[in-house]
Amino acid sequence: MFTACCVPGIYFTEPEITPAGRGMYRLDQSDAPVEAFPPEVEVRALVEGQIMAKLYHAPQLGYEITPTSRVLATGGASMNTHIRQVCKEGEGGVTVI
């Protein structure tokens, strides 16, 4: 679903319930731990992780995410076209407004 330049990064700076955990986990293409990503990959992985958490909770709250769904981006970061693009790519191509 997400690209992050083909390497996963998982960031739990505060205790999280999706899944329960805390820490930062970065893996290379062969799933070996790495100390850091290039800055552009770090940021994308962080945004993608937040999107994945929201997607996990959406059905439990009664939402159904489909290709015809629209996501309303709010808050200061919603003005960032790059963040909105990551949301569009991660949400399976839904309309992000």
Residue pairs with C-beta under 8 A, 6 or more apart in sequence:
1 52
1 90
1 92
2 48
2 51
2 52
2 89
2 90
3 44
3 89
4 37
4 41
4 44
4 45
4 48
5 37
5 38
5 40
5 41
5 44
6 29
7 26
7 27
7 28
7 29
7 34
7 37
7 41
7 45
8 25
8 26
8 27
8 45
9 24
9 25
9 26
9 27
9 37
9 41
9 42
9 45
9 46
9 48
9 49
10 24
10 25
10 26
10 45
10 49
11 24
11 25
11 45
11 46
11 49
12 21
12 22
12 23
12 24
13 22
13 24
14 22
15 21
15 22
16 22
16 53
18 53
18 56
18 57
25 33
26 33
26 34
26 35
26 36
26 37
26 45
27 33
27 34
28 34
36 42
37 45
44 86
47 83
47 86
47 87
48 86
48 90
51 86
51 87
51 90
51 91
52 90
55 65
55 90
55 91
58 64
58 65
59 65
65 91
65 92
65 94
66 94
67 92
67 93
67 94
68 94
69 91
69 94
69 95
70 94
70 95
70 96
70 97
71 87
71 91
71 94
71 95
71 96
71 97
72 97
73 83
73 84
73 87
73 96
73 97
77 83
78 84
84 96
87 96
88 94
88 95
88 96
